[in-house]
Amino acid sequence: MFKSIRNAFKVKELRSKILYTFMMLVVIRFGCQLPIPGIKTTFFAEWFEKQTTDVFGFFNAMTGGSFSSMSIFALSITPYITSSIIIQLLTIAIPKLEELQKDGEDGRKKIQEYTRYTTVALALLESSAMAIGFGRQGLLLDYNVWNIIVAVVTMTTGSALLMWIGEQITEKGVGNGISIVLLFNILSSVPNDVRSLYYRFIFGQSVAAMAIAFVLIALVILAMVVFVIVLNDAERRIPVQYSKKMVGRKMVGGQASSIPLKINTAGVMPVIFASSIMSFPVVIAQFFTVDYNSIGGKILMMLNSSSWCRPEQPVYSIGLVIYIALLIVFAYFYTSITFNPLEVANNMKKQGGFIPGIRPGKPTSDYLNKILNYIVFIGAVGLIVIAVVPILASGLLDVGHISFSGTSLIIIVGVVLETIKAVESQMLVRYYKGFLND
């Protein structure tokens, strides 16, 4: 990784792109320190201390701590991520969007335009809910119409600005801008998380106990990172053979190829979907007074991940079983909308391709579907391990939320690997250009 970065800085064009990306990230970090006018900046710090739930912990990590400090980037790019998911799901239900998706570059630009509009609408909705709901509880210095409007406009504009910065990084920088912004926000919380782990397990212990705790924590984190990397890169290659055919006076074709099916086809999306569904009722409940001794309050506790795997309250771990079931369901669901075996089989048939030992057409589709179901289950089990280990640590050891575990870890490793591959591919393209020019 470091060798790739060092080589990239030797290339003027890539060096400019990396520096541009860095400057945009500096702008983001500066914006994270600017508070929204008319709000009490310490409100969420005090509010978090009173909460028995950790439902906003991951959201705060995704915003780089901007949510807890209520800066202009309090919503971060979460509205964009949500709108991208919504538009992607709508391409299945709306034929016109499905046609646009298959319409090449022009269709992609149109879908991107719809995503932007949806992002602004969601940011407006979320900021209004926060300004009104939390404003009544003391977020606003003066709860009046003017301060509500200022807070809503500021948060919506901040989210739109981050979306624009992400797109600019994609166009003029290195890698996927939105992913890099999300990665940068999560990594900005790591120092605080390291400090929390230090005071929880190392501080005040004997030298031997400190050494053992440090080694164990480092080994667990390293094992999780390695596991995520393996899960991210693992794939099943389906061999494909193309028959020879006469084109003009030449015989073409006959080459062998393969279809790479990633083990973790759905990526981090099943975790995001499952977490969102489980936390949605808990988030809504934060705007109201809830009696946690009532039946409704106990159901909310069951849906809250901070209540799972606690020996003193084992009944709430039923929520963990529901969470695992949702992970498996969404792993299959998201894979089904991103990979269509029937379409792949038909394309192979048109191009004269076939899987050795499998007849073209429906048999090929059935074979791909069978293989896909098998590897998706393996990928789902891998996601369950990554998501559940931090929950077990939180429940049994009272670790609390840390940004480099579970969903965050998948995002961090995935984006880093994606960015490194983007840098290496640009270096490779430049090498071939230089070779051809010579």
C-alpha positions in Angstrom: 0.0 0.0 0.0 2.7 2.5 1.0 4.7 1.6 -2.1 1.7 2.4 -4.3 1.3 5.8 -2.6 5.0 6.6 -2.8 5.0 5.7 -6.5 1.8 7.8 -7.1 3.5 10.9 -5.7 6.2 10.5 -8.3 3.6 11.1 -11.1 2.7 14.8 -11.4 -1.0 14.1 -12.5 -1.6 11.7 -9.7 0.1 13.9 -7.2 -2.2 16.8 -8.1 -5.2 14.5 -7.7 -4.1 13.3 -4.3 -3.3 16.8 -3.1 -6.7 18.0 -4.4 -8.4 15.2 -2.4 -6.5 16.1 0.7 -7.4 19.8 0.4 -11.1 18.9 0.1 -10.9 16.8 3.2 -9.3 19.7 5.1 -12.3 21.8 4.0 -14.6 19.2 5.4 -12.7 19.0 8.7 -12.9 22.8 8.9 -16.7 22.7 8.3 -17.1 20.1 11.1 -15.9 22.7 13.6 -18.3 25.5 12.6 -21.5 25.4 14.8 -25.0 26.1 13.5 -26.1 29.6 14.4 -28.6 29.7 17.2 -28.1 26.3 18.7 -26.6 25.1 22.0 -23.4 23.3 21.0 -23.2 21.2 24.2 -26.8 19.9 23.9 -26.0 16.6 22.4 -23.0 16.0 24.6 -25.2 16.3 27.6 -28.1 14.4 25.8 -25.8 11.4 25.0 -24.8 11.1 28.7 -28.5 10.6 29.7 -29.3 8.0 27.0 -29.5 4.3 27.8 -29.4 3.6 24.0 -26.5 3.8 21.6 -28.6 4.1 18.5 -27.0 7.4 17.5 -23.4 6.2 18.0 -22.8 4.9 14.5 -24.6 7.9 13.0 -22.3 10.2 15.0 -19.3 8.3 13.7 -20.5 8.6 10.1 -20.7 12.4 10.5 -17.2 12.6 12.0 -18.5 13.8 15.3 -20.4 16.7 13.6 -23.7 15.4 14.9 -22.8 15.6 18.5 -21.2 19.0 18.1 -24.0 20.2 15.8 -21.8 21.7 13.2 -22.9 22.8 9.7 -22.1 19.2 8.5 -24.3 17.6 11.2 -26.2 15.5 8.7 -23.0 14.7 6.7 -23.6 12.5 3.6 -26.1 10.2 5.2 -29.0 11.7 3.2 -27.0 11.0 0.0 -26.4 7.4 1.0 -30.1 6.9 1.8 -31.2 8.5 -1.4 -28.8 6.4 -3.4 -30.3 3.3 -1.8 -33.8 4.5 -2.5 -33.1 5.2 -6.2 -31.4 1.9 -6.6 -34.4 0.1 -5.2 -36.8 2.1 -7.3 -35.0 0.9 -10.5 -36.6 -2.5 -9.9 -40.1 -1.1 -9.4 -40.1 1.6 -12.0 -39.5 0.5 -15.6 -38.4 4.0 -16.7 -35.6 4.1 -14.2 -34.5 0.6 -15.2 -34.3 1.7 -18.8 -32.2 4.8 -17.7 -29.9 2.5 -15.8 -29.2 0.5 -19.0 -29.0 3.6 -21.2 -25.2 4.2 -20.7 -23.6 7.4 -19.7 -26.7 9.6 -20.4 -28.9 7.4 -18.3 -26.3 7.4 -15.5 -26.3 11.2 -15.4 -30.0 11.3 -15.3 -30.2 8.9 -12.3 -27.5 10.9 -10.6 -29.6 14.0 -11.0 -32.6 12.3 -9.4 -30.3 11.1 -6.6 -29.3 14.8 -5.9 -32.9 16.0 -5.8 -33.8 13.1 -3.4 -30.7 13.9 -1.2 -31.8 17.6 -0.8 -35.4 16.5 0.0 -34.2 14.0 2.6 -31.8 16.5 4.1 -34.7 19.0 4.4 -36.9 16.4 6.0 -34.2 15.2 8.5 -33.1 18.7 9.5 -36.7 19.8 10.0 -37.3 16.8 12.3 -34.2 17.5 14.3 -34.7 21.3 14.5 -38.3 20.9 15.7 -38.0 17.7 17.7 -34.8 18.4 19.5 -35.4 22.1 19.5 -38.3 21.6 22.0 -35.9 19.8 24.3 -33.3 22.5 24.4 -31.2 22.3 21.2 -32.1 25.8 20.1 -31.1 28.7 22.3 -34.5 30.3 21.6 -37.2 28.0 20.2 -38.7 30.2 17.6 -39.5 30.1 13.9 -36.4 32.0 12.8 -33.9 29.7 14.6 -35.7 26.7 13.3 -35.4 28.0 9.7 -31.8 28.9 10.2 -31.0 25.4 11.6 -32.9 23.6 8.8 -31.3 25.7 6.0 -27.8 25.3 7.5 -28.0 21.6 7.9 -29.6 21.0 4.4 -27.0 23.3 2.8 -24.2 21.5 4.6 -25.3 18.1 3.4 -25.7 19.4 -0.2 -22.2 20.9 0.0 -20.7 17.6 1.2 -22.4 15.8 -1.7 -20.9 18.3 -4.1 -17.4 17.9 -2.5 -17.8 14.2 -2.9 -18.6 14.5 -6.6 -15.7 16.8 -7.1 -13.3 14.4 -5.5 -14.6 11.6 -7.8 -14.1 13.9 -10.8 -10.8 15.7 -10.0 -9.4 13.6 -7.1 -8.7 9.9 -6.4 -11.3 7.2 -5.9 -15.0 7.5 -5.1 -15.5 10.9 -3.4 -18.6 9.9 -1.4 -16.8 6.8 0.0 -13.7 8.8 0.8 -15.7 11.5 2.7 -17.4 8.7 4.7 -14.1 7.0 5.4 -12.5 10.3 6.5 -15.5 11.0 8.9 -15.3 7.6 10.5 -11.5 7.7 10.9 -11.7 11.1 12.6 -13.4 9.3 15.5 -10.7 6.7 15.9 -8.5 8.7 18.3 -11.4 9.1 20.8 -12.2 5.4 20.5 -8.6 4.4 21.2 -8.6 6.7 24.2 -11.9 5.0 25.4 -10.4 1.5 25.0 -7.2 2.7 26.9 -9.1 4.0 29.9 -11.5 1.0 29.9 -9.0 -1.9 29.7 -5.4 -0.5 30.2 -5.3 2.5 32.4 -4.6 1.8 36.1 -3.6 -1.8 35.6 -0.4 -3.5 36.4 2.4 -3.6 33.8 1.7 -7.2 33.0 -2.1 -6.7 32.8 -1.6 -3.6 30.6 0.7 -5.6 28.2 -1.8 -8.5 28.0 -4.8 -6.2 27.4 -2.9 -4.2 24.7 -1.8 -7.4 22.9 -5.3 -8.9 23.1 -7.0 -5.7 21.8 -4.5 -5.4 19.0 -4.9 -9.1 18.0 -8.7 -8.8 17.9 -8.6 -5.7 15.8 -6.0 -7.2 13.4 -8.0 -10.4 13.1 -11.1 -8.5 12.3 -9.3 -6.4 9.6 -7.8 -9.5 8.0 -11.1 -11.2 8.0 -12.8 -8.2 6.4 -10.1 -8.1 3.7 -10.5 -11.8 2.9 -14.3 -11.5 2.8 -14.0 -8.4 0.6 -11.7 -10.0 -2.0 -12.9 -13.6 -1.9 -14.7 -14.6 -5.1 -15.8 -17.7 -7.0 -14.8 -17.8 -10.6 -17.2 -19.6 -13.0 -15.3 -20.7 -16.1 -16.8 -19.6 -19.5 -15.8 -20.9 -22.9 -16.7 -19.1 -26.1 -17.2 -21.1 -29.3 -15.4 -20.2 -32.5 -17.4 -18.5 -35.3 -16.6 -17.2 -38.8 -16.6 -13.4 -39.2 -15.8 -12.5 -42.8 -12.9 -14.7 -43.8 -11.5 -15.1 -40.3 -12.3 -17.5 -37.5 -12.7 -15.6 -34.2 -13.7 -16.6 -30.7 -12.7 -19.8 -28.9 -11.1 -18.0 -25.9 -11.7 -19.0 -22.3 -12.9 -16.5 -19.7 -14.7 -16.5 -16.3 -17.5 -14.9 -14.3 -16.2 -13.6 -11.0 -18.8 -13.9 -8.3 -17.8 -12.1 -5.1 -18.5 -13.9 -1.9 -19.7 -10.7 -0.3 -21.7 -9.6 -3.3 -23.9 -7.2 -1.3 -21.0 -5.5 0.5 -22.0 -3.5 3.6 -25.6 -2.9 2.4 -27.3 -5.7 4.3 -25.8 -4.4 7.6 -27.0 -0.8 6.8 -30.5 -2.0 5.9 -30.8 -4.3 8.9 -29.4 -1.6 11.3 -31.7 1.0 9.8 -34.9 -1.1 10.3 -34.0 -2.1 13.8 -33.0 1.5 14.9 -35.8 3.4 13.2 -38.5 2.9 16.0 -35.8 3.7 18.6 -34.9 6.9 16.8 -38.5 8.0 16.6 -39.0 7.2 20.3 -36.2 9.7 21.2 -38.5 12.6 20.3 -41.0 11.4 22.9 -41.1 10.5 26.6 -40.9 6.7 26.8 -41.6 4.5 29.9 -39.0 1.7 29.5 -40.8 -0.4 32.1 -43.9 -0.7 29.9 -44.4 -3.3 27.1 -43.6 -0.7 24.4 -40.5 0.4 26.2 -39.2 -3.2 26.6 -39.8 -3.8 22.8 -37.7 -0.7 22.1 -35.0 -2.0 24.4 -35.1 -5.3 22.5 -34.6 -3.4 19.2 -31.6 -1.5 20.6 -28.2 -3.1 20.0 -26.8 -1.7 23.3 -29.2 -4.0 25.2 -28.0 -7.2 23.5 -25.7 -9.9 25.0 -26.0 -8.5 28.5 -26.0 -11.3 31.1 -28.3 -9.4 33.4 -30.9 -8.9 30.7 -30.8 -12.0 28.4 -34.4 -11.6 27.1 -33.4 -8.4 25.1 -31.0 -10.6 23.0 -34.0 -11.7 21.0 -33.4 -8.5 19.1 -30.0 -9.9 18.1 -31.6 -13.0 16.6 -34.0 -10.7 14.6 -31.0 -8.7 13.5 -29.1 -11.8 12.2 -32.2 -12.9 10.3 -32.5 -9.5 8.7 -28.9 -9.6 7.7 -29.4 -12.9 5.8 -32.6 -11.7 4.2 -31.1 -8.5 3.0 -27.9 -10.2 1.7 -30.1 -12.3 -0.6 -32.4 -9.4 -1.5 -29.6 -6.9 -2.4 -27.7 -9.6 -4.4 -30.9 -10.3 -6.4 -31.2 -6.7 -7.5 -27.5 -6.3 -8.4 -27.0 -9.7 -10.2 -29.5 -11.3 -12.5 -28.5 -14.9 -13.5 -31.1 -15.0 -16.3 -29.8 -11.9 -17.9 -26.2 -13.1 -17.6 -27.1 -16.5 -19.1 -28.9 -14.8 -22.1 -26.0 -12.5 -22.8 -23.6 -15.4 -22.7 -25.8 -17.3 -25.1 -26.0 -14.4 -27.6 -22.2 -14.1 -27.5 -21.7 -17.8 -28.1 -20.4 -18.5 -24.5 -21.2 -21.4 -22.3 -20.1 -22.9 -19.0 -18.4 -26.3 -19.6 -20.8 -29.1 -18.9 -23.8 -26.8 -18.7 -26.2 -26.2 -21.5 -26.8 -22.6 -22.6 -30.0 -20.8 -21.6 -32.1 -21.8 -18.6 -29.8 -24.5 -17.4 -27.0 -22.0 -17.2 -29.3 -19.6 -15.4 -30.3 -22.3 -12.9 -26.6 -23.2 -12.4 -25.6 -19.6 -11.7 -28.5 -19.2 -9.3 -27.6 -22.3 -7.4 -23.9 -21.2 -7.1 -25.0 -17.6 -6.2 -27.3 -18.8 -3.4 -24.5 -20.9 -1.9 -21.9 -18.1 -1.9 -24.3 -15.4 -0.7 -25.0 -17.5 2.3 -21.3 -17.7 3.0 -21.0 -14.0 2.6 -23.9 -13.4 4.9 -22.3 -15.6 7.6 -19.1 -13.5 7.2 -21.1 -10.3 7.7 -22.8 -11.8 10.7 -19.4 -12.5 12.3 -18.1 -9.0 11.6 -21.3 -7.4 12.9 -21.9 -9.6 15.9 -18.4 -9.7 17.4 -18.4 -5.9 18.4 -22.0 -6.4 19.8 -20.8 -9.3 21.9 -17.8 -7.2 23.1 -20.1 -4.3 23.9 -22.6 -6.5 25.9 -20.2 -8.8 27.7 -17.3 -6.4 28.3 -19.2 -3.0 28.2 -16.8 -1.7 25.5 -19.4 0.7 24.0 -19.4 1.9 20.4 -16.1 2.2 18.6 -15.7 3.4 15.1 -13.4 0.7 13.8 -15.7 -2.3 14.5 -18.6 -3.9 12.7 -20.2 -1.8 9.9 -17.5 0.9 10.2 -14.7 -1.6 9.8 -16.3 -3.0 6.6 -16.5 0.6 5.2 -13.0 1.5 6.2 -11.3 -1.6 4.7 -13.5 -1.6 1.6 -12.9 2.1 0.8 -9.1 1.9 1.5 -8.8 -1.2 -0.9 -11.0 0.5 -3.5 -8.9 3.7 -3.4 -5.6 1.9 -3.6 -6.9 -0.1 -6.6 -8.0 3.2 -8.2 -4.5 4.7 -7.8 -2.8 1.6 -9.1 -5.2 1.5 -12.2 -4.5 5.1 -13.0 -0.7 4.5 -12.7 -1.2 1.5 -15.0 -3.1 3.5 -17.6 -0.4 6.2 -17.5 2.3 3.5 -18.0 0.5 2.1 -21.1 -0.1 5.6 -22.5 3.6 6.3 -22.2 4.5 2.9 -23.8 2.2 3.6 -26.8 3.6 7.2 -27.2 7.1 5.8 -27.3 
